[in-house]
Amino acid sequence: MALADNTGCAKAGEDFTFPEIIELNVGGQVYITRHPTLVSVPGSLLWEMFTQKNARSLARDSKGRFFVDRDGFLFRYILDYMRDQQLVLPDHFPERSRLQREAEYFALPELVKMLSPRLSKQNSLGDDPCQSDPEEPSPSAEAARSLSSAAPQPSAGPGGAMGAAVADARRAGFTTIGYRGSYTLGRDSQTDAKFRRVARIMVCGKTSLAKEVFGDTLNESRDPDRPPERYTSRYYLKFTFLEQAFDKLADAGFHMVACNSTGTCAFAHDQTDDRIWTSYTEYVFYRE
């Protein structure tokens, strides 16, 4: 009787056919797709998995879904490729090399070729946006630098001020300054608040612009070797007066285009109802 049951199981395994709709658990991410999609690339790992006659050898999770122990996030791009053999990635996709490794695991040679970085005529990586340094000078910055070097230098005569204004106009960009502040407010909101002084004014933006605007009043100790065309958020000013920072930015041709502030409140201590308000504020300036 037991022998007959085993024979029946073997026969069932030999005649097994996969359903039209298949559920997959890939690294904890659940995907639902059609069986023809999974076998659309002959010779691939998924094709081998879902064309075999006996599915009992395939791993399943507790809910009966077929389990694949790979990166669940990147599998969506593998599945997209299986649908129409085309590769479509988001702009500035940061996981290109990892996706290439997943394509190699799933035995998709054409996808591996699509993901491989290509050498341009200048022997540089020209087809892989992930290889570029996000802080490298932009084309507009390079063009502005070329124009600045080609233009005549401003003279010290009557035309010197106009020449300086033209030179400043070529270095357009944004600069952000921010500060943290706090004050204590008692139970009676009509009483005077006890303000604390601004401890530090921070500067964010392109290094060359920050040095041009603030000069010797800029503290570069936290980021001393930053190249001129790179960006930083680690500079701060040697003074603590916001109006002084605004004056310097206005003198350099900047104007404010945005500002924002956030605040939190907490009780000073258990014995009183005094509350300490802490805020962080940023001002964004732009020069055309």
C-alpha positions as CSV (number, residue, x, y, z in Angstrom):
1,M,0.0,0.0,0.0
2,A,2.8,2.4,0.9
3,L,4.6,1.4,-2.3
4,A,1.6,2.3,-4.3
5,D,1.4,5.7,-2.7
6,N,5.1,6.5,-3.5
7,T,4.5,5.5,-7.1
8,G,1.5,7.8,-7.2
9,C,3.6,10.7,-5.8
10,A,6.3,10.1,-8.4
11,K,3.8,10.1,-11.2
12,A,2.3,13.3,-9.8
13,G,5.7,14.9,-9.8
14,E,6.4,13.8,-13.4
15,D,3.1,15.4,-14.6
16,F,3.5,18.6,-12.5
17,T,2.7,21.8,-14.4
18,F,3.3,25.3,-13.0
19,P,0.3,27.5,-12.6
20,E,-0.2,30.6,-14.8
21,I,0.3,33.0,-11.9
22,I,3.3,32.4,-9.6
23,E,4.2,34.0,-6.3
24,L,7.8,34.5,-5.4
25,N,9.5,35.4,-2.1
26,V,12.8,37.0,-3.0
27,G,14.8,37.9,0.0
28,G,11.6,38.7,1.9
29,Q,10.0,40.7,-0.9
30,V,6.9,39.2,-2.5
31,Y,6.5,39.3,-6.3
32,I,3.6,38.0,-8.3
33,T,4.2,37.3,-12.0
34,R,3.2,35.0,-14.9
35,H,5.0,31.7,-15.6
36,P,5.9,32.7,-19.2
37,T,7.8,35.7,-17.9
38,L,10.0,33.5,-15.7
39,V,10.9,31.2,-18.6
40,S,11.3,33.9,-21.2
41,V,15.1,33.7,-21.3
42,P,16.2,30.1,-22.1
43,G,19.2,28.9,-20.1
44,S,18.7,31.4,-17.3
45,L,18.4,30.3,-13.7
46,L,14.7,31.1,-13.5
47,W,14.1,29.2,-16.8
48,E,15.8,26.2,-15.2
49,M,13.8,26.5,-12.0
50,F,10.4,26.8,-13.6
51,T,10.7,24.4,-16.6
52,Q,11.6,21.3,-14.5
53,K,9.1,18.5,-14.2
54,N,9.3,18.1,-10.5
55,A,8.8,21.3,-8.4
56,R,9.4,19.5,-5.1
57,S,13.1,20.4,-5.2
58,L,12.3,24.2,-5.2
59,A,12.5,25.9,-1.8
60,R,9.2,27.4,-0.5
61,D,8.4,29.8,2.4
62,S,5.8,29.1,5.1
63,K,3.0,30.3,2.8
64,G,4.0,28.1,-0.1
65,R,5.6,30.8,-2.2
66,F,8.7,29.8,-4.2
67,F,11.7,31.2,-2.2
68,V,14.9,32.8,-3.8
69,D,17.6,33.9,-1.4
70,R,18.7,37.0,-3.2
71,D,18.4,40.8,-3.0
72,G,14.6,41.4,-3.0
73,F,15.0,45.1,-3.9
74,L,17.1,44.6,-7.0
75,F,15.0,41.6,-8.2
76,R,12.4,44.0,-9.5
77,Y,14.8,45.1,-12.2
78,I,15.6,41.4,-13.0
79,L,11.9,40.8,-13.4
80,D,11.4,43.9,-15.6
81,Y,14.2,42.6,-17.9
82,M,12.5,39.2,-18.1
83,R,9.3,40.8,-19.3
84,D,10.7,42.4,-22.5
85,Q,14.5,42.0,-22.4
86,Q,15.0,45.7,-22.0
87,L,16.8,47.6,-19.3
88,V,15.2,50.7,-17.8
89,L,16.8,52.2,-14.7
90,P,16.1,55.3,-12.7
91,D,18.3,58.4,-13.2
92,H,21.5,58.3,-11.1
93,F,20.9,54.7,-10.2
94,P,23.4,53.9,-7.4
95,E,23.3,50.1,-7.4
96,R,24.4,49.3,-10.9
97,S,27.4,47.1,-9.9
98,R,25.3,45.1,-7.5
99,L,22.6,44.7,-10.1
100,Q,25.2,43.4,-12.5
101,R,26.2,40.8,-9.9
102,E,22.5,39.8,-9.6
103,A,22.3,39.4,-13.4
104,E,25.3,37.1,-13.3
105,Y,23.7,35.0,-10.6
106,F,20.5,34.6,-12.6
107,A,22.5,33.7,-15.7
108,L,21.4,36.7,-17.8
109,P,24.4,37.4,-20.1
110,E,22.7,40.1,-22.2
111,L,21.7,42.0,-19.1
112,V,25.2,41.7,-17.7
113,K,26.5,43.3,-21.0
114,M,24.0,46.1,-20.6
115,L,25.2,46.8,-17.1
116,S,28.9,46.6,-17.8
117,P,30.6,50.0,-17.9
118,R,31.8,51.0,-21.4
119,L,35.0,52.9,-22.1
120,S,34.6,56.1,-24.1
121,K,37.1,57.3,-26.7
122,Q,38.9,59.2,-24.0
123,N,39.3,55.9,-22.0
124,S,36.9,57.1,-19.4
125,L,33.8,55.5,-18.0
126,G,31.1,57.1,-20.2
127,D,28.1,54.8,-19.9
128,D,27.9,54.4,-16.1
129,P,26.5,57.4,-14.3
130,C,27.3,55.7,-10.9
131,Q,31.0,56.0,-11.5
132,S,31.0,59.8,-11.5
133,D,31.8,61.8,-8.4
134,P,28.6,63.7,-7.4
135,E,30.8,66.5,-6.3
136,E,32.8,66.8,-9.5
137,P,32.5,70.3,-11.3
138,S,29.4,70.5,-13.4
139,P,29.7,71.4,-17.2
140,S,28.2,74.9,-16.4
141,A,30.9,75.4,-13.8
142,E,33.6,74.4,-16.3
143,A,32.2,76.8,-18.9
144,A,32.0,79.6,-16.4
145,R,35.6,79.0,-15.4
146,S,36.7,79.0,-19.1
147,L,34.9,82.3,-19.7
148,S,36.4,83.8,-16.6
149,S,39.9,82.9,-17.6
150,A,39.4,84.2,-21.2
151,A,37.8,87.5,-20.2
152,P,40.1,90.5,-19.5
153,Q,40.8,91.2,-15.9
154,P,39.1,94.2,-14.3
155,S,41.3,97.3,-14.2
156,A,41.8,99.6,-11.3
157,G,40.5,102.6,-13.2
158,P,36.9,103.8,-13.6
159,G,36.0,100.7,-15.4
160,G,37.3,98.4,-12.7
161,A,34.0,98.3,-10.7
162,M,32.1,97.3,-13.8
163,G,34.7,94.6,-14.7
164,A,34.4,93.2,-11.1
165,A,30.7,93.1,-11.4
166,V,30.9,91.1,-14.7
167,A,33.4,88.7,-13.1
168,D,31.1,88.2,-10.1
169,A,28.1,87.6,-12.4
170,R,30.0,84.7,-14.0
171,R,30.1,82.8,-10.7
172,A,26.4,82.2,-10.1
173,G,25.2,79.9,-7.4
174,F,23.5,79.2,-4.2
175,T,24.8,79.7,-0.6
176,T,22.9,78.7,2.5
177,I,23.6,79.9,6.0
178,G,22.0,78.3,9.1
179,Y,22.0,78.6,12.8
180,R,20.6,77.0,15.9
181,G,19.0,79.1,18.6
182,S,17.1,78.7,21.8
183,Y,15.2,80.7,24.3
184,T,13.3,80.1,27.6
185,L,9.6,81.1,28.0
186,G,7.8,81.1,31.3
187,R,4.2,80.2,32.1
188,D,3.0,83.8,31.3
189,S,3.7,84.2,27.6
190,Q,3.6,88.0,28.1
191,T,6.8,88.0,30.1
192,D,10.1,88.7,28.4
193,A,11.7,85.6,26.9
194,K,15.2,84.8,27.9
195,F,17.1,84.5,24.6
196,R,20.4,82.7,24.2
197,R,23.0,84.0,21.8
198,V,23.6,82.3,18.5
199,A,26.4,79.9,19.1
200,R,27.5,79.4,15.5
201,I,26.5,80.4,11.9
202,M,27.0,77.6,9.5
203,V,27.7,78.0,5.8
204,C,26.8,75.5,3.0
205,G,27.6,75.8,-0.6
206,K,30.4,75.9,-3.1
207,T,33.8,76.4,-1.5
208,S,34.9,79.2,-3.9
209,L,31.7,81.2,-3.3
210,A,31.9,80.9,0.5
211,K,35.6,82.1,0.5
212,E,34.8,84.9,-1.9
213,V,31.9,86.2,0.2
214,F,33.2,85.8,3.7
215,G,36.9,85.9,3.2
216,D,39.0,85.9,6.5
217,T,35.8,85.7,8.6
218,L,35.2,82.1,7.3
219,N,36.3,79.3,9.6
220,E,37.6,76.4,7.4
221,S,39.0,74.2,10.3
222,R,36.5,71.4,9.9
223,D,37.1,71.1,6.1
224,P,40.4,72.7,5.4
225,D,41.5,71.1,2.1
226,R,38.2,71.3,0.1
227,P,38.9,72.1,-3.6
228,P,37.3,75.4,-4.9
229,E,34.7,73.7,-7.1
230,R,33.5,71.2,-4.5
231,Y,30.7,71.7,-2.1
232,T,30.8,71.7,1.7
233,S,28.4,72.0,4.7
234,R,31.1,72.1,7.3
235,Y,32.2,75.8,7.2
236,Y,31.1,78.3,9.8
237,L,31.6,82.0,10.5
238,K,34.0,83.5,13.0
239,F,31.3,86.0,14.1
240,T,27.7,85.4,15.4
241,F,25.7,88.3,14.0
242,L,23.2,87.3,11.3
243,E,23.0,90.9,10.0
244,Q,26.7,90.9,9.4
245,A,26.4,87.7,7.3
246,F,23.5,89.2,5.4
247,D,25.5,92.4,4.7
248,K,28.4,90.4,3.3
249,L,26.1,88.4,1.0
250,A,24.3,91.6,-0.2
251,D,27.6,93.3,-0.9
252,A,28.6,90.2,-3.0
253,G,25.4,90.5,-5.1
254,F,23.4,87.7,-3.5
255,H,19.7,88.0,-2.6
256,M,17.6,85.8,-0.4
257,V,15.3,83.4,-2.2
258,A,14.0,81.1,0.6
259,C,14.1,80.4,4.3
260,N,12.8,77.8,6.6
261,S,12.8,77.1,10.3
262,T,11.9,74.2,12.6
263,G,11.4,74.3,16.4
264,T,11.0,71.9,19.4
265,C,9.8,72.6,22.9
266,A,10.7,71.0,26.2
267,F,10.3,71.8,29.9
268,A,13.4,73.3,31.5
269,H,13.0,71.1,34.6
270,D,10.3,69.5,36.8
271,Q,10.2,72.3,39.3
272,T,8.9,75.1,37.0
273,D,6.7,75.5,34.0
274,D,9.5,77.2,32.0
275,R,9.9,75.8,28.6
276,I,12.9,75.8,26.4
277,W,12.3,76.4,22.7
278,T,15.1,75.2,20.3
279,S,15.0,76.1,16.6
280,Y,17.1,75.6,13.5
281,T,16.8,78.2,10.7
282,E,18.3,78.3,7.2
283,Y,18.4,81.2,4.7
284,V,19.0,80.4,1.1
285,F,20.8,83.1,-1.1
286,Y,21.3,83.1,-4.8
287,R,23.4,85.2,-7.2
288,E,22.7,85.2,-10.9
